[in-house]
Amino acid sequence: MAEKKIHFELDDFVPYKLMRVAELVGTGLAAFYREEFGISRPEWRLLAAIGHREQVIARELAELTCMDKVKVSRGLQGLEQKGLIARRPLPEDQRAALVCLTPAGQDLYQRMVPRVLEWEARLIDCLSASEYRDMVNGLDRLITRLDEL
């Protein structure tokens, strides 16, 4: 007896669609960050994570940015070399570092955020307000679900 062939369309597979959207958005934004502001995608993620906080413990940045520790370390080095962040030892744990934006980093962050939001607005202007709300709510539910699995 012949085995029944399983039908599978990669283009209809939700994890593939999510990965594809994330990759296309990431690639588009990475070019934007590099061309407009001279920073990489990991550097932007770090700048954004630090930007709306006064300071962050460096080891928390991997979780905040969904990047591995090596990317975080390299990204912080790049931002530090560009004079955009400063690190200082955590008083209660000299092995850990507090990271904050320098005045130049704060200036870049303040210039980038409106431009990034404009980019996002151009991306989502094809969605109605209800489609946008449904998408955001659906993504939030998927994130919650993934935390449960």
N, CA and C of each residue as an Amber inpcrd file, in Angstrom:
protein
   447
   0.8420000  -1.1830000   0.0000000   0.0000000   0.0000000   0.0000000
   0.8840000   1.2420000   0.0000000   0.6220000   2.1450000  -0.8910000
   1.4270000   3.3600000  -1.0230000   1.1210000   4.3240000   0.1150000
   2.1920000   4.9570000   0.5980000   2.0070000   5.9670000   1.6520000
   1.3500000   7.2040000   1.0730000   0.4750000   7.7880000   1.8560000
  -0.1750000   9.0270000   1.4340000   0.8380000  10.1600000   1.5600000
   0.9740000  10.9270000   0.5080000   1.9200000  12.0420000   0.5040000
   1.3500000  13.2040000   1.3150000   2.1780000  13.7350000   2.1890000
   1.7700000  14.8750000   3.0080000   1.9190000  16.1430000   2.1840000
   0.8800000  16.9490000   2.1900000   0.9210000  18.2220000   1.4650000
   1.3980000  19.3240000   2.4160000   2.3970000  20.0540000   1.9800000
   2.9520000  21.1290000   2.8090000   3.3800000  22.2710000   1.9070000
   2.8740000  23.4590000   2.1900000   3.2600000  24.6620000   1.4490000
   4.0510000  25.5600000   2.3830000   5.3300000  25.7030000   2.1310000
   6.1730000  26.5320000   2.9810000   5.6310000  27.9520000   3.0740000
   5.1630000  28.4890000   1.9640000   4.6570000  29.8680000   1.9550000
   3.4360000  30.0710000   2.8540000   2.7390000  28.9950000   3.2020000
   1.5700000  29.0930000   4.0790000   1.8970000  28.7680000   5.5330000
   3.1240000  28.4030000   5.8190000   3.5610000  27.9960000   7.1510000
   3.8450000  29.2500000   7.9750000   3.0770000  29.4620000   9.0490000
   3.1600000  30.7010000   9.8350000   4.5830000  30.9970000  10.3250000
   5.3210000  30.0380000  10.8940000   6.6960000  30.3630000  11.3090000
   7.5540000  30.8940000  10.1520000   7.3660000  30.3390000   8.9560000
   8.1180000  30.8200000   7.7960000   7.7110000  32.2500000   7.4450000
   6.4040000  32.5350000   7.4530000   5.9400000  33.8980000   7.1520000
   6.5060000  34.9030000   8.1550000   6.4700000  34.5380000   9.4380000
   7.0050000  35.4310000  10.4710000   8.4970000  35.6700000  10.2680000
   9.2360000  34.5960000   9.9860000  10.6740000  34.7300000   9.7510000
  10.9430000  35.5980000   8.5240000  10.1560000  35.3970000   7.4940000
  10.3490000  36.1570000   6.2590000  10.0890000  37.6480000   6.4740000
   8.9980000  37.9670000   7.1590000   8.7010000  39.3730000   7.4670000
   9.8210000  39.9650000   8.3100000  10.2350000  39.2350000   9.3500000
  11.3030000  39.7330000  10.2280000  12.5910000  39.9620000   9.4440000
  12.9260000  39.0490000   8.5570000  14.1590000  39.1900000   7.7770000
  14.0730000  40.3750000   6.8160000  12.9420000  40.5220000   6.1420000
  12.7750000  41.6390000   5.2070000  12.7890000  42.9830000   5.9320000
  12.1040000  43.0630000   7.0570000  12.1090000  44.2980000   7.8450000
  13.5160000  44.5750000   8.3530000  14.1540000  43.5460000   8.9130000
  15.5060000  43.7130000   9.4510000  16.5020000  44.1560000   8.4030000
  16.4240000  43.5660000   7.2210000  17.3380000  43.9340000   6.1380000
  17.0880000  45.3700000   5.6830000  15.8170000  45.7290000   5.5390000
  15.4820000  47.0970000   5.1290000  15.9240000  48.1220000   6.1500000
  15.6640000  47.8360000   7.4140000  16.0740000  48.7630000   8.4670000
  17.5860000  48.8140000   8.6130000  18.2540000  47.6770000   8.4540000
  19.7170000  47.6590000   8.5800000  20.3520000  48.5870000   7.5460000
  19.8380000  48.5510000   6.3240000  20.3540000  49.4510000   5.2850000
  20.0750000  50.9040000   5.6630000  18.8960000  51.1610000   6.1870000
  18.5160000  52.5070000   6.6200000  19.4480000  53.0000000   7.7280000
  19.6740000  52.1760000   8.7620000  20.5600000  52.5780000   9.8730000
  21.9640000  52.8820000   9.3730000  22.4530000  52.0010000   8.5000000
  23.8220000  52.1400000   8.0050000  23.9630000  53.3960000   7.1380000
  23.0520000  53.5630000   6.1840000  23.1550000  54.6810000   5.2450000
  22.8750000  56.0260000   5.9050000  21.8570000  56.0810000   6.7370000
  21.4500000  57.3560000   7.3380000  22.2570000  57.7380000   8.5750000
  22.6830000  56.7340000   9.3500000  23.2800000  57.0350000  10.6540000
  24.6230000  56.3590000  10.9140000  25.0700000  55.4970000  10.0170000
  26.3820000  54.8690000  10.1610000  26.4930000  53.8480000  11.2770000
  25.3660000  53.2090000  11.6280000  25.4410000  52.1630000  12.6480000
  24.8020000  50.8740000  12.1220000  25.1650000  49.7760000  12.7540000
  24.6650000  48.4630000  12.3480000  23.3290000  48.1490000  13.0270000
  22.6920000  47.0890000  12.5700000  21.4290000  46.6390000  13.1760000
  21.6100000  46.3040000  14.6600000  22.6360000  45.5120000  15.0340000
  22.8150000  45.2580000  16.4740000  23.0800000  46.5330000  17.2730000
  23.8420000  47.4570000  16.6900000  24.1060000  48.7150000  17.3970000
  22.8120000  49.5020000  17.6080000  21.9220000  49.5120000  16.6050000
  20.6450000  50.2070000  16.7730000  19.8130000  49.5600000  17.8720000
  19.7360000  48.2370000  17.8720000  18.9480000  47.5560000  18.9090000
  19.4460000  47.9310000  20.2980000  20.7630000  47.9580000  20.4430000
  21.3440000  48.3210000  21.7390000  21.0540000  49.7810000  22.0700000
  21.2500000  50.6600000  21.0920000  20.9820000  52.0830000  21.2950000
  19.5270000  52.2950000  21.7160000  18.6030000  51.5950000  21.0520000
  17.1790000  51.7230000  21.3720000  16.8740000  51.1770000  22.7660000
  17.4870000  50.0500000  23.1160000  17.2400000  49.4490000  24.4340000
  17.7660000  50.3270000  25.5570000  18.8940000  50.9690000  25.3170000
  19.4970000  51.8410000  26.3270000  18.8240000  53.2120000  26.3120000
  18.3950000  53.6550000  25.1360000  17.9310000  55.0190000  24.9340000
  16.7880000  55.4920000  25.7950000  15.8200000  54.6310000  26.0720000
  14.6950000  55.1030000  26.8810000  14.8530000  54.7480000  28.3590000
  16.0340000  54.2890000  28.7180000  16.3590000  54.0270000  30.1250000
  17.5240000  54.9410000  30.4910000  17.6480000  55.2450000  31.7330000
  18.7980000  56.0480000  32.1470000  20.0890000  55.2600000  32.0150000
  20.0150000  54.0100000  32.4520000  21.1680000  53.1190000  32.3640000
  20.6700000  51.6820000  32.4050000  21.4900000  50.7810000  31.8940000
  21.1330000  49.3690000  31.8190000  22.3430000  48.5590000  32.2520000
  22.1010000  47.4710000  32.9600000  23.1920000  46.5490000  33.2630000
  23.4940000  45.7860000  31.9770000  24.7500000  45.7780000  31.5750000
  25.1480000  45.2230000  30.2800000  24.6330000  43.8050000  30.0670000
  24.7000000  42.9560000  31.0770000  24.2880000  41.5590000  30.8920000
  22.7860000  41.4230000  30.6220000  21.9820000  42.4380000  30.9170000
  20.5400000  42.3930000  30.6470000  20.2210000  42.6850000  29.1790000
  21.1880000  43.2230000  28.4580000  20.9290000  43.6500000  27.0840000
  20.6700000  42.4890000  26.1300000  21.2490000  41.3290000  26.3800000
  20.9940000  40.1830000  25.5010000  19.5030000  39.8440000  25.4990000
  18.9100000  39.8030000  26.6720000  17.4840000  39.4890000  26.7590000
  16.6270000  40.6350000  26.2130000  16.9890000  41.8630000  26.5280000
  16.2030000  43.0160000  26.0690000  16.1920000  43.1460000  24.5500000
  17.2810000  42.7390000  23.8950000  17.4180000  42.9260000  22.4530000
  17.2400000  41.6490000  21.6420000  17.0460000  40.5160000  22.3190000
  16.9370000  39.2120000  21.6410000  18.1820000  38.9030000  20.8090000
  19.3320000  39.2730000  21.3380000  20.6010000  38.9810000  20.6680000
  21.4550000  38.1250000  21.5940000  22.3650000  37.3540000  20.9840000
  23.2610000  36.5630000  21.8190000  24.3340000  37.4590000  22.4300000
  25.0190000  36.9260000  23.4380000  25.9900000  37.7180000  24.1940000
  27.1370000  38.2240000  23.3240000  27.5380000  37.4500000  22.3240000
  28.6340000  37.8700000  21.4400000  28.2210000  39.0960000  20.6290000
  27.0090000  39.0730000  20.0580000  26.5260000  40.2360000  19.2940000
  26.3990000  41.4590000  20.1870000  25.9140000  41.2470000  21.4060000
  25.7860000  42.3610000  22.3480000  27.1580000  42.9390000  22.6420000
  28.1170000  42.0800000  22.9280000  29.4680000  42.5420000  23.2510000
  30.0830000  43.3250000  22.0910000  29.9630000  42.7830000  20.8830000
  30.5130000  43.4780000  19.7010000  29.7750000  44.7850000  19.4320000
  28.4520000  44.7570000  19.5920000  27.6650000  45.9750000  19.3900000
  28.0330000  47.0580000  20.3860000  28.2090000  46.6750000  21.6480000
  28.6130000  47.6490000  22.6680000  29.9980000  48.2060000  22.3640000
  30.9050000  47.3460000  21.9010000  32.2450000  47.8260000  21.5270000
  32.1540000  48.8550000  20.4160000  31.3240000  48.5680000  19.4060000
  31.1580000  49.5090000  18.2990000  30.5830000  50.8380000  18.7560000
  29.5670000  50.7840000  19.6030000  28.9630000  52.0180000  20.1150000
  29.9430000  52.7930000  20.9900000  30.7370000  52.0650000  21.7640000
  31.7250000  52.7180000  22.6250000  32.8140000  53.3820000  21.7820000
  33.2820000  52.6980000  20.7370000  34.3030000  53.2740000  19.8550000
  33.7890000  54.5150000  19.1430000  32.4970000  54.5660000  18.8780000
  31.8930000  55.7310000  18.2230000  31.5560000  56.8300000  19.2220000
  31.8110000  56.5850000  20.4950000  31.5400000  57.5870000  21.5210000
  30.0690000  57.7430000  21.8600000  29.2710000  56.6870000  21.6030000
  27.8250000  56.7860000  21.8000000  27.3430000  56.2200000  23.1330000
  28.1660000  55.3800000  23.7590000  27.8230000  54.8410000  25.0780000
  29.0230000  54.9650000  26.0070000  28.7330000  54.8830000  27.2890000
  29.7800000  54.8170000  28.3140000  29.4380000  53.6460000  29.2260000
  30.4860000  52.9630000  29.6860000  30.2980000  51.8530000  30.6290000
  31.0370000  52.1850000  31.9080000  30.4350000  51.7990000  33.0210000
  31.1320000  51.9290000  34.3020000  30.7610000  50.7420000  35.1710000
  31.6720000  50.3320000  36.0510000  31.3960000  49.1560000  36.8830000
  30.1750000  49.3750000  37.7700000  29.4390000  48.3220000  37.9700000
  28.3020000  48.3290000  38.8850000  28.8670000  48.3520000  40.3030000
  28.4740000  49.3180000  41.1350000  29.0810000  49.4420000  42.4680000
  29.0450000  48.1530000  43.2930000  27.9180000  47.4380000  43.2450000
  27.8020000  46.2350000  44.0730000  28.3880000  44.9780000  43.4320000
  28.7680000  45.0500000  42.1520000  29.3590000  43.8980000  41.4620000
  30.3260000  44.4200000  40.4080000  31.5800000  44.4860000  40.7540000
  32.5960000  45.0680000  39.8710000  32.7610000  44.2950000  38.5590000
  32.2470000  43.0590000  38.5050000  32.3330000  42.2830000  37.2570000
  31.2850000  42.7380000  36.2490000  30.2290000  43.3740000  36.7240000
  29.1400000  43.8300000  35.8550000  29.3280000  45.3070000  35.5210000
  28.7370000  45.7170000  34.4020000  28.8700000  47.1110000  33.9760000
  27.5040000  47.7400000  33.7550000  27.4080000  49.0030000  34.1200000
  26.2480000  49.8240000  33.7840000  26.5570000  50.5160000  32.4680000
  25.5870000  50.5540000  31.5900000  25.7660000  51.1730000  30.2830000
  24.7680000  52.3120000  30.1620000  25.2380000  53.4520000  29.6700000
  24.3450000  54.5840000  29.4180000  24.7870000  55.2770000  28.1370000
  23.8940000  56.0630000  27.5790000  24.2360000  56.8370000  26.3860000
  25.0430000  58.0550000  26.7950000  26.0270000  58.3740000  25.9790000
  26.7610000  59.6260000  26.1480000  25.8930000  60.7400000  25.5590000
  26.2780000  61.9950000  25.7360000  25.5170000  63.0620000  25.0650000
  25.4170000  62.8410000  23.5500000  26.4930000  62.3600000  22.9270000
  26.4390000  62.0740000  21.4830000  25.4620000  60.9380000  21.1960000
  25.4320000  59.9320000  22.0580000  24.4990000  58.8220000  21.9080000
  23.0620000  59.2710000  22.0850000  22.8230000  60.1440000  23.0610000
  21.4740000  60.6770000  23.2780000  21.0220000  61.4950000  22.0710000
  21.9470000  62.2720000  21.5180000  21.6260000  63.0730000  20.3340000
  21.2600000  62.1680000  19.1590000  22.0630000  61.1310000  18.9280000
  21.7790000  60.2050000  17.8330000  20.4350000  59.5150000  18.0550000
  20.1910000  59.0640000  19.2600000  18.9260000  58.4020000  19.5920000
  17.7470000  59.3370000  19.3000000  17.8410000  60.5820000  19.7190000
  16.7660000  61.5570000  19.4960000  16.5560000  61.8440000  18.0110000
  17.6200000  61.7660000  17.2180000  17.4820000  61.9750000  15.7710000
  16.9490000  60.7310000  15.0740000  17.3260000  59.5480000  15.5740000
  16.9400000  58.3030000  14.9140000  15.4860000  57.9150000  15.1520000
  15.0090000  58.0770000  16.3730000  13.6710000  57.5770000  16.7090000
  12.5920000  58.1260000  15.7710000  12.5240000  59.4250000  15.5200000
  11.4860000  59.9040000  14.5970000  11.6320000  59.3100000  13.1950000
  12.8600000  59.1330000  12.7440000  13.0870000  58.5770000  11.4030000
  12.6800000  57.1060000  11.3360000  12.9790000  56.3590000  12.3900000
  12.5950000  54.9490000  12.4440000  11.0710000  54.8230000  12.4930000
  10.4230000  55.7040000  13.2390000   8.9610000  55.6860000  13.3000000
   8.3460000  56.0550000  11.9470000   8.9920000  56.9540000  11.1980000
   8.5330000  57.2700000   9.8390000   8.6350000  56.0320000   8.9530000
   9.7490000  55.3080000   9.0700000   9.9530000  54.0820000   8.2920000
   8.8560000  53.0800000   8.6240000   8.5830000  52.9220000   9.9190000
   7.5260000  52.0050000  10.3450000   6.1750000  52.4410000   9.7730000
   5.8910000  53.7360000   9.7940000   4.6170000  54.2460000   9.2740000
   4.4680000  53.9190000   7.7920000   5.5570000  54.0500000   7.0250000
   5.5050000  53.7030000   5.6000000   5.2510000  52.2020000   5.4220000
   5.8240000  51.3950000   6.3060000   5.6340000  49.9490000   6.2250000
   4.1730000  49.5730000   6.4610000   3.5730000  50.1470000   7.4790000
   2.2290000  49.7050000   7.8790000   1.0980000  50.5090000   7.2490000
   1.4240000  51.4910000   6.3910000   0.3420000  52.3040000   5.8250000
  -0.5640000  51.5180000   4.8750000  -0.1990000  50.2860000   4.5620000
  -1.0570000  49.4310000   3.7340000  -2.1350000  48.7360000   4.5660000
  -2.0670000  48.8770000   5.8840000  -3.0350000  48.2480000   6.7880000
  -4.0480000  49.2780000   7.2800000  -5.2940000  48.8370000   7.4230000
  -6.2900000  49.7080000   8.0550000  -5.9880000  49.7510000   9.5480000
  -6.6290000  50.6700000  10.2540000  -6.4170000  50.7750000  11.7030000
  -6.7950000  49.4720000  12.4020000  -7.8900000  48.8580000  11.9830000
  -8.3010000  47.6020000  12.6350000  -7.3520000  46.4590000  12.2710000
  -6.8690000  46.4260000  11.0320000  -5.8860000  45.3980000  10.6540000
  -4.6060000  45.5550000  11.4680000  -4.1900000  46.7960000  11.6610000
  -2.9900000  47.0570000  12.4640000  -3.1860000  46.5680000  13.8960000
  -4.3120000  46.9380000  14.5160000  -4.5950000  46.4930000  15.8940000
  -4.6440000  44.9720000  15.9800000  -5.3040000  44.3480000  15.0000000
  -5.3900000  42.8810000  14.9880000  -4.0070000  42.2520000  14.8520000
  -3.1690000  42.8280000  14.0040000  -1.8220000  42.2960000  13.8130000
  -1.0160000  42.4020000  15.1030000  -1.0340000  43.5840000  15.7190000
  -0.2730000  43.7850000  16.9580000  -0.7860000  42.8640000  18.0550000
  -2.1020000  42.7720000  18.1920000  -2.6810000  41.8770000  19.2010000
  -2.3220000  40.4220000  18.9170000  -2.3880000  40.0310000  17.6560000
  -2.0340000  38.6620000  17.2850000  -0.5750000  38.3550000  17.5700000
   0.3050000  39.2860000  17.2450000   1.7310000  39.0810000  17.5270000
   1.9820000  38.9910000  19.0290000   1.3230000  39.8490000  19.7970000
   1.4620000  39.7830000  21.2590000   0.9930000  38.4320000  21.7940000
  -0.0960000  37.9300000  21.2530000  -0.5980000  36.6250000  21.6940000
   0.3720000  35.5110000  21.3180000   0.9790000  35.6020000  20.1400000
   1.9630000  34.5920000  19.7390000   3.1890000  34.6310000  20.6490000
   3.6280000  35.8210000  21.0090000   4.7760000  35.9470000  21.9230000
   4.4410000  35.3010000  23.2620000   3.2540000  35.5800000  23.7730000
   2.8220000  34.9660000  25.0340000   2.7700000  33.4470000  24.8970000
   2.2240000  32.9860000  23.7920000   2.1190000  31.5400000  23.5610000
   3.4970000  30.8950000  23.4880000   4.4170000  31.5330000  22.8160000
   5.7710000  30.9790000  22.7090000   6.4420000  30.8860000  24.0710000
   6.1520000  31.8280000  24.9450000   6.6930000  31.7570000  26.3090000
   6.1340000  30.5550000  27.0660000   4.9330000  30.1100000  26.6810000
   4.2960000  28.9720000  27.3430000   4.7800000  27.6250000  26.8060000
   5.2090000  27.6010000  25.5650000   5.5980000  26.3220000  24.9330000
   6.9410000  25.8170000  25.4220000
